[in-house]
Amino acid sequence: MTDIDIQQLQVELNQKKPRAILKKALELYDNIAISFSGSEDVVLIDMAVALRKNIQVFCLDTGRLHPETYRFIEKVRKHYHLDIELLTPDRDVLDRFVKQKGLFSFYEDGHQDCCQIRKVEPLSRRVAHLDAWITGQRRDQSLETRQDLPEVQIDTTFSTEEHQLVKFNPLLNWTSAQVWDYIEAYEVPFNELHEKGFISIGCEPCTRAVLPNQHERSGRWWWESGAKKECGLHADNIKNDVTSFLNS
């Protein structure tokens, strides 16, 4: 694959609409995939399948998702006739972690170690075999960590000296209202938990419904102080790196 000037590509894609960013991403990269978990990602899938029928889609199965989320994954698979790849944690590492710290250690010492094992490590294994990936990140999801998102970037979290990974964020300029306008207009499948007050949905022990006018990320890891509610999948959004249980 010919080297692509990412800085120049960012200039080209700056303030472009999601469909235009997706189209460019799929034109430039054959070995590219969409990361799917929430409503934003299904909007991207809905747009992408109109551009490429055989788009790769993967989803993190942490083993701690809500039953509704598993039903949602199956609904999306059938609706778009997709082969959704489920990424699971390393069994040996997870077994060691649970034996040492139990099933709910994150309530006492923070969510980073658990997320590293259940999310970040499985993702790192998958994207090591991709040239680029597509996320549903939006700037308005976090005033602390996502305000400087570009349309396209080198993924500094998962790139190595031998392998440069590119990340596209087509929905970065959309609001939650625009996402849901699209879902309603195009009858896009969505997680039934959204009808029960959940907005940002992660693992079952770490997610709860939010009250009216609360920010959507306030339902994630609610027992922790601070506004930097990230699990590590987009660690380049966060100034301070976390220490991984994997390296202990």
C-alpha positions as CSV (number, residue, x, y, z in Angstrom):
1,M,0.0,0.0,0.0
2,T,1.3,3.5,-0.9
3,D,2.2,5.7,2.0
4,I,-0.5,8.3,2.7
5,D,0.2,11.7,4.0
6,I,-2.1,11.8,7.0
7,Q,-1.7,15.5,7.7
8,Q,-2.7,16.3,4.2
9,L,-5.6,13.9,4.3
10,Q,-6.8,15.6,7.5
11,V,-6.7,18.9,5.8
12,E,-8.8,17.4,3.0
13,L,-11.3,15.8,5.3
14,N,-11.6,18.7,7.8
15,Q,-15.3,19.5,8.5
16,K,-16.5,17.0,5.9
17,K,-19.7,15.1,6.5
18,P,-19.6,11.5,7.9
19,R,-20.5,9.9,4.6
20,A,-17.7,11.7,2.7
21,I,-15.1,10.7,5.4
22,L,-16.3,7.1,5.2
23,K,-16.2,7.0,1.5
24,K,-12.6,8.4,1.4
25,A,-11.5,5.9,4.1
26,L,-12.9,2.9,2.1
27,E,-11.4,4.2,-1.1
28,L,-7.9,4.5,0.5
29,Y,-7.9,1.3,2.6
30,D,-9.0,-2.2,1.7
31,N,-7.9,-3.7,5.0
32,I,-10.1,-1.5,7.2
33,A,-12.8,-2.3,9.8
34,I,-15.5,-0.6,11.8
35,S,-15.4,-1.0,15.6
36,F,-19.0,-1.6,16.7
37,S,-20.6,-1.3,20.1
38,G,-23.1,1.5,20.3
39,S,-25.7,3.5,18.4
40,E,-23.1,5.7,16.7
41,D,-21.3,2.7,15.3
42,V,-24.5,1.3,13.7
43,V,-25.0,4.6,12.0
44,L,-21.5,4.1,10.5
45,I,-22.4,0.5,9.5
46,D,-25.6,1.7,7.8
47,M,-23.6,4.3,5.8
48,A,-20.7,1.9,5.1
49,V,-22.7,-1.0,3.7
50,A,-24.0,1.3,1.0
51,L,-20.4,1.9,-0.1
52,R,-18.9,-1.6,0.5
53,K,-20.9,-4.7,1.1
54,N,-18.1,-6.7,2.5
55,I,-17.0,-4.2,5.2
56,Q,-15.2,-5.8,8.2
57,V,-17.0,-5.2,11.5
58,F,-15.8,-6.3,15.0
59,C,-17.2,-6.0,18.5
60,L,-15.6,-6.4,21.9
61,D,-17.2,-9.1,23.9
62,T,-15.9,-8.5,27.4
63,G,-18.0,-11.2,29.0
64,R,-19.7,-8.6,31.1
65,L,-22.1,-7.0,28.6
66,H,-25.9,-6.6,29.3
67,P,-28.1,-9.3,27.9
68,E,-29.8,-6.5,25.9
69,T,-26.4,-5.7,24.3
70,Y,-25.9,-9.3,23.2
71,R,-29.4,-9.2,21.6
72,F,-28.5,-5.9,19.9
73,I,-25.3,-7.4,18.4
74,E,-27.4,-10.3,16.9
75,K,-30.0,-7.8,15.7
76,V,-27.4,-5.8,13.8
77,R,-25.8,-9.0,12.4
78,K,-29.1,-10.1,10.9
79,H,-30.3,-6.7,9.8
80,Y,-27.2,-6.0,7.7
81,H,-26.3,-9.7,6.9
82,L,-22.9,-9.1,8.4
83,D,-20.3,-11.4,9.9
84,I,-19.6,-9.6,13.1
85,E,-16.3,-10.7,14.7
86,L,-16.4,-10.9,18.5
87,L,-13.2,-10.2,20.2
88,T,-12.7,-11.8,23.6
89,P,-10.1,-11.5,26.4
90,D,-7.1,-13.7,26.8
91,R,-8.4,-16.5,29.0
92,D,-5.2,-17.1,31.0
93,V,-4.7,-13.4,31.7
94,L,-8.3,-13.0,32.7
95,D,-8.3,-16.1,34.9
96,R,-5.2,-14.8,36.7
97,F,-6.8,-11.3,37.2
98,V,-10.1,-12.6,38.6
99,K,-8.3,-15.1,41.0
100,Q,-6.1,-12.3,42.3
101,K,-8.6,-9.4,42.4
102,G,-12.1,-10.9,42.1
103,L,-15.0,-9.9,39.8
104,F,-15.7,-6.4,41.1
105,S,-12.2,-5.0,41.9
106,F,-12.9,-1.9,39.8
107,Y,-15.3,-0.5,42.4
108,E,-12.3,-0.3,44.7
109,D,-9.3,0.5,42.6
110,G,-10.6,1.8,39.3
111,H,-11.7,0.4,36.0
112,Q,-8.4,0.7,34.1
113,D,-6.9,-2.8,34.8
114,C,-10.2,-4.6,34.0
115,C,-10.7,-2.6,30.8
116,Q,-7.1,-3.2,29.8
117,I,-7.7,-7.0,29.9
118,R,-11.3,-7.2,28.6
119,K,-11.1,-4.4,26.0
120,V,-7.7,-3.0,25.1
121,E,-5.7,-6.2,24.8
122,P,-8.2,-7.9,22.5
123,L,-8.5,-4.8,20.4
124,S,-4.7,-4.5,20.1
125,R,-4.6,-8.1,18.8
126,R,-7.2,-7.3,16.1
127,V,-5.9,-4.0,14.9
128,A,-2.4,-5.3,14.6
129,H,-3.7,-7.0,11.4
130,L,-5.4,-3.9,10.0
131,D,-4.2,-0.8,8.1
132,A,-7.0,1.4,9.4
133,W,-10.1,1.3,11.6
134,I,-13.2,3.4,11.9
135,T,-14.7,4.6,15.2
136,G,-17.9,6.3,16.3
137,Q,-16.3,8.8,18.6
138,R,-17.9,12.2,18.9
139,R,-16.4,15.4,20.3
140,D,-19.5,16.1,22.4
141,Q,-19.2,12.7,24.2
142,S,-16.5,14.1,26.5
143,L,-15.5,17.7,27.1
144,E,-12.3,16.6,28.8
145,T,-10.9,14.0,26.4
146,R,-12.5,14.3,22.9
147,Q,-12.6,18.0,22.1
148,D,-9.5,17.8,19.9
149,L,-10.5,14.8,17.8
150,P,-9.5,15.0,14.1
151,E,-11.3,13.4,11.2
152,V,-8.3,11.1,10.6
153,Q,-5.2,10.4,12.7
154,I,-2.3,8.1,13.3
155,D,-3.5,5.9,16.1
156,T,-0.7,6.5,18.6
157,T,-2.1,3.9,21.0
158,F,-1.8,0.9,18.7
159,S,0.8,1.9,16.1
160,T,4.3,0.4,16.4
161,E,7.6,1.1,14.6
162,E,6.8,-1.8,12.3
163,H,3.0,-1.1,11.8
164,Q,1.3,2.3,11.4
165,L,-2.4,2.2,12.2
166,V,-4.7,4.9,10.9
167,K,-8.0,5.8,12.7
168,F,-11.0,7.6,11.2
169,N,-13.6,9.4,13.3
170,P,-16.4,10.2,10.8
171,L,-19.0,11.3,13.4
172,L,-16.7,13.6,15.4
173,N,-18.7,16.7,14.6
174,W,-22.2,15.2,15.1
175,T,-24.2,15.6,18.2
176,S,-26.2,12.9,20.0
177,A,-29.4,14.4,18.5
178,Q,-28.0,14.1,15.0
179,V,-27.2,10.4,15.6
180,W,-30.7,9.7,16.8
181,D,-32.3,11.7,14.0
182,Y,-30.5,9.4,11.6
183,I,-31.5,6.3,13.5
184,E,-35.1,7.3,13.3
185,A,-35.1,8.4,9.7
186,Y,-33.4,5.3,8.4
187,E,-34.8,2.8,10.9
188,V,-31.4,1.8,12.2
189,P,-31.3,-1.0,14.9
190,F,-30.5,0.3,18.4
191,N,-29.9,-1.2,21.8
192,E,-33.2,-1.5,23.8
193,L,-31.4,-0.2,26.9
194,H,-31.7,3.3,25.3
195,E,-35.4,3.1,26.0
196,K,-34.6,2.5,29.7
197,G,-32.6,5.7,30.3
198,F,-29.2,4.4,29.2
199,I,-27.2,6.6,26.9
200,S,-23.6,5.5,26.9
201,I,-23.6,1.8,27.3
202,G,-20.6,-0.4,28.4
203,C,-20.3,-3.4,30.6
204,E,-23.2,-4.2,32.9
205,P,-21.5,-3.6,36.2
206,C,-20.0,-0.3,35.0
207,T,-23.0,1.3,33.3
208,R,-26.2,2.8,34.6
209,A,-29.1,4.9,33.4
210,V,-28.7,8.7,33.6
211,L,-31.2,11.3,34.8
212,P,-32.6,14.0,32.4
213,N,-30.0,16.7,31.6
214,Q,-27.1,14.6,32.9
215,H,-24.2,14.2,30.5
216,E,-24.2,10.8,28.6
217,R,-20.9,9.7,30.1
218,S,-22.0,10.3,33.7
219,G,-23.5,6.8,33.6
220,R,-20.1,5.2,33.0
221,W,-17.9,4.3,36.0
222,W,-20.1,6.6,38.1
223,W,-18.3,5.7,41.3
224,E,-15.1,7.4,40.1
225,S,-14.4,11.1,40.4
226,G,-13.3,13.2,37.5
227,A,-14.5,13.6,33.9
228,K,-12.0,11.6,32.0
229,K,-14.3,8.6,31.4
230,E,-12.2,6.5,29.0
231,C,-11.5,2.8,29.0
232,G,-8.3,2.9,27.1
233,L,-9.4,2.0,23.6
234,H,-8.7,5.6,22.6
235,A,-5.9,6.3,25.0
236,D,-4.5,8.9,22.7
237,N,-7.5,11.0,24.0
238,I,-6.0,11.0,27.5
239,K,-2.9,12.8,28.6
240,N,-1.9,10.3,31.3
241,D,-1.3,6.7,30.5
242,V,-2.4,4.0,33.0
243,T,-0.4,1.0,34.3
244,S,-1.6,-2.3,32.9
245,F,-2.2,-5.4,34.9
246,L,-0.8,-7.2,31.9
247,N,2.7,-5.9,32.7
248,S,2.5,-6.8,36.4
